Amino acid sequence: MSKAGGPTFEANLARLQPLLAALKNDGIGHLINGRRVESQTTFETISPTDLSVIARVAQGTAEDIDRAAQAAKAAFKPWSKWPVEKRRAILHKIADGIEANAEEIAILESWDTGQAYRFMSKAAVRAAENFRFFADRVIEARDGRSMPTPDHWNVSTRVPIGPVGIITPWNTPFMLSTWKIAPALAAGCTVVHKPAEWSPVTANILARICREAGLPDGVLNTVHGLGEEAGKALTEHPDIKAIGFVGESATGSAIMRQGSATLKRVHFELGGKNPVIVFDDAALDRALDAVVFMIYSLNGERCTSSSRLLVQESIAEAFSARIVERVRRIKVGHPLDPATELGPLIHARHHAKVCSFFAAAKEEGAIIAAGGAPHAGPGGGHFVEPTLFTGADMAMRIAREEIFGPVLTVIPFKDEADAIRIANDVRYGLTGYVWTNDMGRALRVADELEAGMIWLNSENVRHLPTPFGGMKDSGIGRDGGDYSFDFYMETKNICLAKGTHSIPKLGA
């Protein structure tokens, strides 16, 4: 066993082998209307650890998307009419299935994405929590408001919008897919899911678990493929009433254009260049832990990572030196090793993008205080050293562009006003993190930050009823609790007259 009492590296490797053998033998097909569907064209999904082929994946076409959309359309009315108690029970059964398959999900997700097992082992548990949370909210999904007047009763209610498209990202793909799919199913919608082509392996596990739990055919359909083909067909399909998307801001803009002809409702969780602001009166030990965790965990490949450290000038040098010490001790290694803290990046193209910022930092005059190079990891995959840039300012690319890797840029600030100015001086507005023991200042800064989510004296700790989403180029709409139902459902008002009001008479 490992030191933490969980599986050892050797046990994880042994568990991986039969899973890989099955994937290589069977490949990965679409799941449409409860049945496996192949495509004439396939693509390979590659492990970022050793660059080996995991499986061949069906490359979906517009015809495949149409077939899935038709299945979702046919299943919508029956599913939306299910008694809420029955729908609640099946969502809990799906959560049970996720928990029962948690090890398979964690191991395959680590191998497919390069994410460290220590984080992926928790992602499956979080995915089950997503289903349980929305299962218990099913009863309230249609709840509205009573708004009476002297002569009328006005009552609002919500009804499911119809078949929806969900396009999920390649970072922690299983958990993030449940974040979207669970509330859609709870609302009474049917789903066509297009997973990211760089991490397709675990999407079919979710579809299989849903089917085994008794989810009717056609309620959840999974179509693999490329964004410019399958993704575009999904966003343009007239029977798909809404698109939920997590990914890059440029892709979100393209989806909005593609869906405009059919007036699709969209919800986007997009990029970020999030600031963590550390004032000199902060609890610096706790702030240090949070700063390091929020950029170097999950390979830095998450939209909420705090990739800009804004630190007050009086402590900037000493605080940066402490980060350097921590960064140099981060364990880069095989993702299935429970001791690994940083695994390989998802794909060769992404690895090249992240590494390009090392040269950019030098050219622009920043200091590479730690890292700043590819890493010779086990297997020869897409490894990179955890990196810290200091001596930066907001004129530099490293301070303005989303790197989406284990790279932190330190920018000193003078005072509260300066910190707010620097924090807001980017096109993104997803999250902000503020560390200070002056609660008045914390609240003032939170009020001024242009971000959809702000944590004061904390790293990102997600509470499922709260709204999740960003401002500016970081997104449109909010997820979480009733906010999810507002997206996946239409609100209607029903006005009932008491028979007491005067009706105007024409031609009397």
TIDRENNU-963776 format. One record per residue (C-alpha): residue in one letter; x, y negated, z negated. Coordinates in steps of 0.2 Angstrom, whole numbers, padded with zeros to 4 digits, always signed. Layout:
AXYZ;...
END
This chain:
M+0000+0000+0000;S+0005-0018+0002;K+0010-0029-0013;A-0008-0036-0013;G-0016-0019-0014;G-0022-0019+0004;P-0016-0009+0019;T+0002-0008+0024;F+0010-0014+0040;E+0013+0005+0045;A-0006+0009+0041;N-0012-0006+0052;L-0001+0000+0066;A-0007+0018+0064;R-0025+0012+0064;L-0022+0001+0080;Q-0016+0016+0091;P-0033+0025+0093;L-0042+0009+0095;L-0030+0004+0109;A-0031+0021+0117;A-0050+0020+0118;L-0049+0002+0125;K-0037+0007+0139;N-0047+0022+0143;D-0064+0014+0144;G-0060-0004+0148;I-0072-0018+0143;G-0088-0020+0152;H-0103-0032+0150;L-0117-0028+0139;I-0134-0033+0148;N-0151-0029+0142;G-0144-0015+0131;R-0133-0007+0144;R-0115-0007+0149;V-0113-0016+0166;E-0097-0016+0176;S-0090-0028+0189;Q-0081-0025+0205;T-0067-0036+0199;T-0058-0035+0183;F-0044-0045+0174;E-0031-0039+0160;T-0031-0045+0142;I-0014-0045+0136;S-0007-0044+0118;P+0003-0060+0114;T+0014-0049+0102;D+0022-0038+0115;L+0014-0043+0131;S+0007-0026+0134;V-0010-0024+0142;I-0024-0020+0130;A-0038-0017+0143;R-0045-0021+0159;V-0060-0032+0157;A-0075-0034+0169;Q-0075-0051+0177;G-0092-0058+0177;T-0100-0066+0192;A-0115-0078+0195;E-0125-0062+0198;D-0120-0055+0182;I-0125-0071+0173;D-0141-0071+0182;R-0145-0053+0177;A-0141-0057+0159;A-0151-0073+0159;Q-0166-0064+0166;A-0164-0051+0152;A-0164-0065+0139;K-0179-0073+0147;A-0189-0057+0147;A-0184-0053+0129;F-0188-0071+0122;K-0206-0070+0120;P-0207-0054+0111;W-0192-0058+0100;S-0198-0075+0095;K-0215-0068+0089;W-0207-0055+0078;P-0212-0058+0060;V-0199-0068+0050;E-0197-0054+0037;K-0193-0042+0050;R-0181-0053+0059;R-0173-0057+0042;A-0170-0038+0039;I-0162-0035+0055;L-0150-0049+0053;H-0145-0042+0036;K-0142-0025+0044;I-0131-0034+0057;A-0121-0041+0042;D-0120-0024+0035;G-0113-0017+0051;I-0100-0031+0052;E-0094-0027+0035;A-0093-0008+0039;N-0082-0012+0054;A-0072-0025+0046;E-0055-0016+0047;E-0058-0012+0066;I-0062-0030+0069;A-0048-0037+0060;I-0035-0026+0068;L-0041-0028+0085;E-0043-0047+0083;S-0025-0049+0077;W-0018-0039+0091;D-0029-0048+0104;T-0026-0066+0098;G-0009-0065+0088;Q-0017-0071+0072;A-0010-0065+0056;Y-0019-0050+0049;R-0020-0059+0032;F-0032-0071+0039;M-0042-0060+0051;S-0046-0048+0037;K-0056-0062+0030;A-0064-0067+0046;A-0075-0052+0047;V-0081-0055+0030;R-0085-0073+0034;A-0094-0067+0050;A-0105-0056+0039;E-0108-0071+0028;N-0114-0081+0043;F-0127-0068+0047;R-0133-0066+0029;F-0134-0085+0027;F-0145-0088+0042;A-0155-0072+0038;D-0161-0079+0022;R-0165-0096+0031;V-0176-0087+0044;I-0191-0090+0032;E-0188-0109+0033;A-0184-0110+0051;R-0201-0117+0056;D-0203-0128+0041;G-0207-0146+0045;R-0214-0162+0037;S-0231-0168+0031;M-0233-0186+0036;P-0251-0191+0032;T-0260-0208+0036;P-0277-0213+0030;D-0286-0206+0045;H-0275-0192+0051;W-0264-0178+0045;N-0247-0176+0054;V-0237-0160+0052;S-0221-0156+0061;T-0215-0139+0065;R-0201-0131+0075;V-0202-0117+0088;P-0187-0108+0097;I-0181-0117+0112;G-0179-0101+0123;P-0164-0092+0130;V-0148-0100+0126;G-0130-0099+0132;I-0116-0098+0120;I-0097-0100+0125;T-0085-0096+0112;P-0066-0100+0110;W-0051-0089+0109;N-0046-0093+0091;T-0054-0083+0078;P-0067-0077+0091;F-0077-0065+0081;M-0081-0076+0067;L-0084-0091+0078;S-0096-0081+0089;T-0106-0077+0074;W-0107-0095+0069;K-0116-0098+0084;I-0126-0082+0088;A-0132-0079+0070;P-0142-0096+0069;A-0148-0094+0087;L-0156-0076+0083;A-0163-0083+0067;A-0171-0097+0076;G-0180-0084+0087;C-0169-0088+0103;T-0161-0075+0114;V-0143-0076+0119;V-0131-0074+0134;H-0114-0074+0126;K-0098-0078+0137;P-0083-0075+0126;A-0066-0083+0130;E-0056-0073+0143;W-0040-0074+0133;S-0048-0065+0118;P-0062-0054+0124;V-0059-0038+0114;T-0071-0040+0099;A-0086-0048+0107;N-0092-0031+0112;I-0090-0024+0094;L-0103-0038+0089;A-0115-0033+0103;R-0113-0014+0098;I-0116-0018+0080;C-0132-0028+0084;R-0139-0014+0095;E-0135-0001+0081;A-0144-0012+0069;G-0160-0012+0080;L-0159-0028+0089;P-0170-0026+0104;D-0162-0025+0122;G-0160-0041+0130;V-0159-0052+0114;L-0140-0053+0114;N-0131-0051+0131;T-0112-0052+0133;V-0105-0057+0150;H-0086-0058+0151;G-0077-0068+0164;L-0068-0084+0169;G-0075-0101+0164;E-0075-0108+0181;E-0085-0093+0187;A-0096-0085+0174;G-0095-0100+0162;K-0101-0112+0176;A-0115-0100+0181;L-0121-0100+0163;T-0121-0118+0161;E-0130-0121+0177;H-0143-0107+0176;P-0161-0114+0175;D-0167-0101+0163;I-0154-0106+0150;K-0161-0120+0139;A-0146-0125+0129;I-0127-0122+0128;G-0117-0121+0112;F-0099-0122+0116;V-0083-0122+0106;G-0067-0127+0115;E-0057-0141+0123;S-0064-0158+0125;A-0061-0158+0144;T-0071-0142+0146;G-0085-0149+0136;S-0086-0164+0148;A-0086-0152+0163;I-0100-0142+0154;M-0111-0157+0152;R-0109-0162+0170;Q-0114-0144+0175;G-0129-0143+0164;S-0135-0161+0168;A-0146-0155+0183;T-0156-0144+0172;L-0157-0156+0158;K-0148-0144+0146;R-0147-0147+0128;V-0129-0146+0123;H-0119-0144+0107;F-0100-0146+0107;E-0087-0142+0095;L-0071-0149+0103;G-0054-0154+0100;G-0046-0164+0086;K-0030-0174+0081;N-0035-0174+0063;P-0026-0185+0049;V-0022-0180+0032;I-0019-0195+0022;V-0008-0194+0006;F-0007-0209-0005;D+0007-0211-0018;D-0005-0208-0032;A-0011-0191-0026;A-0009-0175-0035;L+0006-0171-0024;D+0009-0153-0028;R-0009-0149-0023;A-0008-0161-0008;L+0008-0152-0002;D-0001-0135-0003;A-0016-0141+0007;V-0005-0150+0020;V+0005-0135+0024;F-0010-0123+0024;M-0021-0134+0035;I-0008-0134+0049;Y+0002-0118+0048;S-0012-0106+0044;L-0021-0098+0059;N-0005-0102+0070;G-0011-0120+0070;E-0024-0115+0083;R-0039-0122+0076;C-0049-0138+0079;T-0049-0143+0060;S-0031-0142+0057;S-0023-0158+0050;S-0010-0160+0063;R-0005-0178+0058;L+0001-0182+0041;L-0001-0200+0036;V+0009-0202+0020;Q+0012-0218+0010;E+0029-0226+0014;S+0035-0225-0005;I+0034-0206-0005;A+0036-0202+0014;E+0054-0197+0013;A+0053-0186-0003;F+0036-0178+0002;S+0043-0174+0020;A+0058-0166+0012;R+0047-0155+0002;I+0037-0150+0018;V+0053-0145+0027;E+0058-0133+0013;R+0041-0125+0014;V+0041-0124+0033;R+0058-0116+0033;R+0051-0102+0022;I+0035-0098+0032;K+0036-0080+0038;V+0035-0078+0056;G+0032-0060+0062;H+0021-0046+0068;P+0003-0051+0066;L-0002-0034+0059;D+0011-0036+0045;P+0001-0041+0029;A+0016-0052+0024;T+0016-0062+0041;E+0010-0080+0039;L+0013-0085+0057;G+0010-0074+0072;P+0012-0077+0091;L+0002-0090+0100;I-0012-0083+0111;H-0006-0085+0129;A+0010-0089+0139;R+0001-0105+0146;H-0003-0111+0128;H+0015-0106+0122;A+0022-0117+0136;K+0011-0131+0132;V+0015-0131+0113;C+0034-0129+0117;S+0033-0144+0129;F+0030-0156+0114;F+0047-0152+0107;A+0056-0160+0122;A+0043-0174+0122;A+0047-0178+0103;K+0065-0179+0107;E+0062-0190+0122;E+0051-0202+0112;G+0064-0204+0098;A+0055-0193+0084;I+0066-0182+0073;I+0063-0163+0073;A+0065-0160+0055;A+0061-0141+0056;G+0058-0129+0070;G+0056-0136+0087;A+0060-0120+0097;P+0053-0103+0103;H+0055-0089+0090;A+0062-0072+0094;G+0048-0062+0086;P+0046-0044+0086;G+0040-0037+0103;G+0046-0052+0113;G+0029-0061+0113;H+0023-0079+0112;F+0031-0084+0096;V+0036-0101+0091;E+0044-0109+0075;P+0033-0118+0063;T+0038-0136+0067;L+0039-0153+0058;F+0041-0170+0067;T+0046-0185+0057;G+0050-0203+0062;A+0035-0204+0073;D+0023-0218+0077;M+0006-0219+0086;A+0015-0224+0103;M+0021-0206+0104;R+0012-0191+0113;I+0015-0180+0098;A+0005-0192+0087;R-0010-0194+0100;E-0012-0178+0109;E-0019-0161+0103;I-0005-0149+0102;F-0016-0135+0094;G-0001-0125+0087;P+0009-0125+0071;V+0016-0142+0073;L+0014-0156+0061;T+0018-0175+0064;V+0023-0186+0050;I+0018-0205+0051;P+0021-0217+0037;F+0009-0230+0032;K+0010-0246+0021;D-0007-0247+0013;E-0025-0242+0013;A-0029-0253+0028;D-0014-0247+0038;A-0019-0229+0034;I-0037-0231+0041;R-0030-0240+0057;I-0018-0226+0061;A-0031-0212+0057;N-0044-0220+0069;D-0032-0224+0083;V-0035-0208+0093;R-0049-0202+0104;Y-0054-0188+0093;G-0065-0189+0077;L-0067-0171+0070;T-0061-0171+0052;G-0051-0181+0040;Y-0042-0177+0023;V-0038-0189+0010;W-0028-0187-0006;T-0028-0200-0019;N-0033-0200-0038;D-0041-0217-0035;M-0059-0212-0032;G-0065-0229-0026;R-0051-0229-0013;A-0056-0211-0008;L-0074-0217-0005;R-0069-0233+0004;V-0057-0223+0016;A-0070-0209+0019;D-0083-0223+0024;E-0071-0230+0036;L-0064-0214+0044;E-0071-0211+0062;A-0074-0192+0059;G-0088-0180+0057;M-0081-0171+0042;I-0070-0178+0028;W-0063-0169+0013;L-0057-0178-0002;N-0043-0170-0012;S-0046-0153-0004;E-0042-0143+0011;N-0055-0137+0023;V-0068-0128+0012;R-0083-0124+0023;H-0100-0124+0014;L-0113-0116+0026;P-0128-0128+0023;T-0118-0144+0027;P-0116-0152+0044;F-0101-0146+0055;G-0096-0157+0070;G-0087-0172+0076;M-0087-0189+0083;K-0080-0197+0099;D-0071-0184+0110;S-0072-0171+0096;G-0090-0166+0099;I-0109-0168+0100;G-0121-0162+0088;R-0120-0153+0071;D-0120-0135+0065;G-0124-0128+0048;G-0140-0125+0039;D-0155-0134+0046;Y-0144-0143+0058;S-0142-0127+0068;F-0161-0125+0068;D-0163-0143+0075;F-0152-0137+0090;Y-0159-0120+0093;M-0177-0126+0091;E-0189-0139+0097;T-0198-0150+0085;K-0217-0153+0088;N-0229-0164+0079;I-0247-0159+0076;C-0259-0173+0073;L-0276-0168+0065;A-0290-0181+0064;K-0301-0183+0048;G-0315-0189+0058;T-0315-0206+0050;H-0305-0217+0062;S-0314-0228+0075;I-0311-0222+0093;P-0311-0237+0107;K-0326-0236+0119;L-0324-0239+0137;G-0339-0240+0149;A-0351-0238+0135;
END
